Every structure is written in C-alpha cells, then in structure tokens.
Amino acid sequence: MFRKILIANRGEIALRIQRACRELGIATVAVHSTADATAMHVRLADESVCIGPPAAKDSYLNVAAILSAASITGADAVHPGYGFLSENAGFADMVEAHGMTFIGPTAAHISMMGDKITAKAAMASLGVPLVPGSDGAVPDLETARAVAEAIMYPVLIKAAAGGGGRGMRVARSPADLEEAFTGARNEARSAFGNDSVYIEKYLDKPRHIELQILADSFGNVVHFGERDCSLQRRHQKVLEEAGSPAISPEQRDALGATATAALRQLGYRNAGTLEFLYQDGQFAFIEMNTRLQVEHPITEMVCDVDLVREQIRVAAGAELGYTQEDVTFSGHAIECRINAEDPVTFMPTPGRVTEYHAPGGLGVRIDSALYAGYFVPPHYDSMVAKLIVHAPTRAAAIARMRRALDEFAVEGIKTTIPLHRRIMDAPAFQAGDYTIHWLEGFVGT
C-alpha cells in the first residue's frame, strides 16, 4: 500500500480523497493556490505545498509545480480527483515517469477515451451500441450534409475533444447545418485547440444514464449500477439519482454485462464511467469518463462501497476481491449539487460565507469544503457542496432531501439551494418523468 499520496485537486473532492487515505493509514499532501491558502483541504492535510497564484493555469494545471511538490514531499502516488488534470494522459505519463503511481487508468486509455471519436470506435468494436452518426470525424460541410441526410434531421454536431457542452450545436433542418457546423468547429478550436467534430442523430427526449465501473489489473471488472444524470442546465449536471426511475433491474443487468465485457476486453484498469443516452428502451454510448465522477457518492450510498478507497487499492496492485454477484443495490440515493450561484440568474456569487450549518440525520451526507468565514474564490468551478441523501425508496429519498434542503443554511453568498427545493416539489420530478431537456424549461418558469 502507498505511504503518502499527493492530491492534485482542491475543494470537496480533495477532502473526500483525504478521508479515504486517513482510513487506510496513508499520509496526504495538499497542493493549493494562493487563493486557497486557508481552504479546508489545506488545513486538514498532513502536509501542504503552495503551487502558484489563483489562476488554475498557474496552479492546479501547473504540471511542473505539482510534480515538484510530489517530489519534495516524498509522495509515492498522485490522485487527480476530477476536473483539472484528471483526464490528462500526458500528466498521467509524467507521474509514472517520475517513479510515482497515477491513481487512475493508464495514459493510453485516458487518451483513447478523451477523444470521443476514438472512444466511440473502440466501444463499437466491442459490441457497445452507439447513437447513429458519422463514421469518425466530419472534415467539411459537404460531408456533413451527406451524413445529416443519411441519419435524418435533427442532428447534433459535437467536438471530438469536447466536454461540458462546449463545441456542440443542433441543426434541425438543412438550413441550420452550415451555421451549426461552423459554430461547433470554431468553439471546439477555441476551447480545446482541436476543431475536429463528428455528427450524431439528435434525440428529442433522451435520458442521460451512466454506469459506474471498477476494474483491477487482473482482468476483474464489476459495475455498481446506473445513475440518472438527466437533470442538466446547459449540458451541466444539476442533480443525479441512483438508480434511475426509468430503468428496470433487468435493463441495468443487461447494460452492465455489455459494458463490463467490453472493458474486460479493453484491459481497462481503475474507476471509470460509461455514459449513455436512453430513449424508447434503447441505450446508446456517448462517451467514457476515465476518472472519479462528481456524483460518485450516490453510487456509494446504494452499493455500500467506498469508490475512492477501491481506486487506491487497485492502483496499489490489489485485486478487487469480489465479483459482480457480490455487488448489491439497496434503496435510492439523490445528490443535489449546491453551487455558489444566484438561483434565478445562475450568475456566480463568490464571497465570504458568514454562517454555515449543514443538515444531518439518518441517511444524509454532505461533501463540502465550506465553513463559516471561508471566502469562496471567483477563480474556480462554482460548486461548493454536494448534498446526498439515501432512503429505502425514491419517495422517501425525495422527502428526506426536501427536509435536508430546508435545514441547509449558507449565509453571505447566494446558492442554488432554492432551485433544488423547487425541483423536489415539481410533480414531473416526483413522478420521475423528465428528460435531459426538462430542466431548461423548468428554470424559466
């Protein structure tokens, strides 16, 4: 097992990793920007190293500074968390080249899945169903027209190196295609330095379903069920559920069998999440995230597993020690992402937290780095807390989440807690009758 792990991240995920390390008896090193000098992940780590000024490009994305911090503190492994460098194949390679273990998949698999075109090709070759679309990148408008006519409008143009909704445009008719194609390429070039795009059939009423998997170095692969991540605003997840109110246990088993067989053939290692669109009883693969997900706690709650602990064990060379038959699912879990944003305009609201009171009680979990007196910096993602509840049934989980939201007090800044209260009370949500487009209409009412 590792002696010391450097956590190449900040905020709640850095705290989450620290907790797993402490339970395993592993020392931790926190890295931080000057803006995060008083952050909770810094205060609770065994050691900390300042790696640069507030801007992420000069600190949390500064590979040389992070590797130097790992070297001078004697870390023997690096956990990237999510975001920042977590899916950077070059960083994973450099960690290993410096004699440390990267807690995650191999650089080759990160690179493969980081390009959506190569990811889709790999999954298709392994028998995983895809959304109908182009066979690889679409080089020009003429080819785009031919593809769109073949799969029929509406179509979605997507950046090959995309994420977070950037480099995506919908063309609902031939008249829309040129503007959508050009816009997607321009945005992809600006955001990712890569203007390669591909085309998929645009589904009008899909759900966003993802499957959590874990694999060791001995060919053992298991899944921990599905999460429904359909509640999104501008392609950003707002709330997640495990399991999905739209998926039966039989569908979960079938999807899980297909996915684990594919990743076993691929030789994948460590944690990962396969993302699908689901409509009319059919699943279609869209991408794979080769890291821990923000929403991993709801899977932990329904499966009674510590996914971060398992990541660390697998990276240290351990076998999983259990089979798919040993994985059980209990009850229902919901996660609300609490952002430092105005709940109406969604403008970020950095500032000082003057009062903080977290909800508690049976089946309530808070993953957050907030505390009274903390200054939420304007330089990073606006998510400041994850409120997770678990209950025997979905109805009971909704009731518990409603109660927990009412208890949650964050003063000094505006947050999206009021939005989540509205969602809990919405008849469509209570019925589980929503798609990836539902929230966009709801927040406008």
Secondary structure, DSSP 8 states (H G I E B T S, - for coil): --SEEEE---HHHHHHHHHHHHHTT-EEEEEEEGGGTT-HHHHHSSEEEEEESSSGGGTTT-HHHHHHHHHHHT-SEEE--SSTTTT-HHHHHHHHHTT-EESSS-HHHHHHHHSHHHHHHHHHHTT--B-SB-SS---SHHHHHHHHHHH-SSEEEEEEEEETTEEEEEE-SHHHHHHHHHHHHHHHHHHHS---EEEEE--SS-EEEEEEEEE-TTS-EEEEEEEEEEEEETTEEEEEEES-TT--HHHHHHHHHHHHHHHHHHT--EEEEEEEEEETTEEEEEEEE-S--TTHHHHHHHHT--HHHHHHHHHTT------GGG----SEEEEEEEESB-TTT--B--EE--EEE---STTEEEEE---TT-EE-TTS-SEEEEEEEEESSHHHHHHHHHHHHHH-EEESS--SHHHHHHHHH-HHHHTT---TTHHHHHTT-
